[in-house]
Amino acid sequence: PVEVRREQVVLPTYAPCAADPHPQFIEKRVYQGSSGKVYPLPFIDRIEEQKRDQAWEAVWLDNEFVRLMILPQLGGRIHIGQDKTSGYDFFYRQRVIKPALVGLAGPWISGGVEFNWPQHHRPSTFMPCDVHIEREEESGAVTVWCSEHEPMNRMKGMHGVRLRPGSSLVELRVRLYNRTPLTQTFLWWANVGVHVNEHYQRRGGLPCPAMQAHCRHFFPPDVRYVADHAKRAMSRFPSCDGFYYGVDYRRDMVPGTRLDWYKNIPVPTSYMVCGTDKDFFGGYDHSARGGVVHVANHHISPGKKQWTWGNHEFGYAWDRNLSDEDGPYIELMAGVFTDNQPDFSFLAPYETKTFSQHWFPIRDIGCARHANLHGAISLQLEEGGSAARVGVAATAEHPQALVTLRRVGQEQPLLQEEVGLGPGAPLLRSVQLPPGCREHELTVVVQAAGRQLLEYSPDPPLAEEEAAVPDPATEPAAPQDMASSDELYLTGLHLEQYRHPTRDPCSYWREALARDPGDARCSTSLALWHLRRGEFGAAERHFRAAVARLTARNPNPADGQPHYGLGLALRGLGREEEAYTAFYKASWSYAWRAPAHYALAQVA
């Protein structure tokens, strides 16, 4: 059964000082690569130097295999994630609340799992959220829902932490709702902190003998290169053979230095996956013989990122800034509708997006080479290639699971064993291989109760040209230097969508209109810019220019947005009859029918 309880927990806390009583209108502040505007949030710029015990509201979730603690007063973050079969904290466990001035509005703490939206880091990361506990009578599952109406864009975000009986899966159910009449932009990342030391690894594969007891994270085996924020720099992965984050890995480090080892990264470093068709990633501590796996549909959850303060003096200083004695950590972030930071997607007026993320602890098997909701597989050729090391972890108990290792083209399996699998009972075997057997010729299959749970076959090695690192992103040219109105429109859209802190999207749209005063897309974009600022007269003029161009030959344009926006501007001017007509015309377009009809109901 799943147990849930609410109680006060006392944690040593370095409390934030009082917020500045004056609103902060910081228009061009750069924060995490996008806008650092903080209004209307209160801004805090000091933290108390002495800690004191403080009671925090906590919600505990327990089943047979996993224990979680959620702190609703700190943005609904997961503070504790423990594997009950081994006692291993698969999420970084902070024994003190020690904020630093890292957040958009000031205080921010490391550890656990932070849910970042609608920008990074979560603007309300140090603010309370509402809590609701949902019990599912039929399945026995329990979900702890945390929700807020975020004050900066007036959208609503909810995340539900869900445990089921008999499973080590931690499911996160997310609902994002744009409750405004205008299209909004957002990003969503789960920021998972994990304990690290010189034994932590973040990618699957065979460590060299000297590294067998080290810590590593694992990206999927098909990841060949990674990107910095905004893709302004790129690197091969896992071996870095160039210049990345100010480090010349060819000159300053051992040749072939692998970025998936925490110990090898001397400076604060981010890297994000640039393309994979796999649904998992995670990390593993070889000294603790434990780790964590994240699983989500890569078609909507492509974001896979690692961040470290660096394994050197600067990083050690930040370890001390953020914790009294819990030591270093890295962040294993998972992004949905985004693969980079900053990288924003759109929420249409009144649109709701829903999705799920999953994590589960692993033990003993090493770095996973494949994972899904049923478990994980590790497969490594031992030195010399004479044997294969096979590991299987399961998220539920399977008393009679069948694990098979085959070589392609051979009928006789190299291993076929019936074994009891479960969250506390992984399988780990060393299997002798025939001479000349290569890793991509092997297949591991796990079955139970007549169905297949897991299957993994390594991909063949890529040719050199297939693994080429793409060029980094470049800055857009100045408006007057762009060749076409299309480029001007799209560049302005990009700057607005990504909330660029210093570049003005309007300068690109105005340049396009200087060349072609009737450009419908740029007229619409400028109209929306004025509309967001309550400048309804200017918005009306630009919307009417867009409508005029779109209806010059076709009275029934494919895009209903200019008519919808015109209706909003007219309503803002108090001309409701004209607004009613514009909204009805917008409803002819299926994409704008729902918000247009909602606006009609408001006007009626």
Secondary structure, 3 states (H helix, E strand, C coil): CCEEEEEEEEEEECCECCCCCCCCCCCCCEECCEECCCCCCCCCCCECCCCEEEEEEEEEEECCCEEEEEEHHHCCEEEEEEECCCCEECCCCCCCECCEEEECCEEECCCCEEEECCCCCCCCCCCCCEEEEEECCCCCCEEEEEEEECCCCCCEEEEEEEECCCCCCEEEEEEEECCCCCCEEECEEEEEEEECCCCEEECCCCCCHHHCCCEEEECCCCCCEEECHHHCCEEECCECCCEECCEEHHHHCCCCCECCEHHHCCCCEEEEECCCCCCEEEEEECCCCEEEEEECCCCCCCEEEEEECCCCHHHHHHHHHHCCCCCCEEEEEEEECCCCCCCCEEECCCCEEEEEEEEEEEECCCCCCEEECCEEEEEEECCCCCEEEEEEEECCCEEEEEEEEEECCCCCCCEEEEEEEECCECEEEEEECCCCCCHHHEEEEEEECCEEEEEECCCCCCCHHHHCCCCCCCCCCCHHHCCCHHHHHHHHHHHHHCCCCCCCHHHHHHHHHHHCCCCHHHHHHHHHHHHHCCCHHHHHHHHHHHHHHHCCCCCCCCCCHHHHHHHHHHHHCCCHHHHHHHHHHHCCCHHHHHHHHHHHHHHC
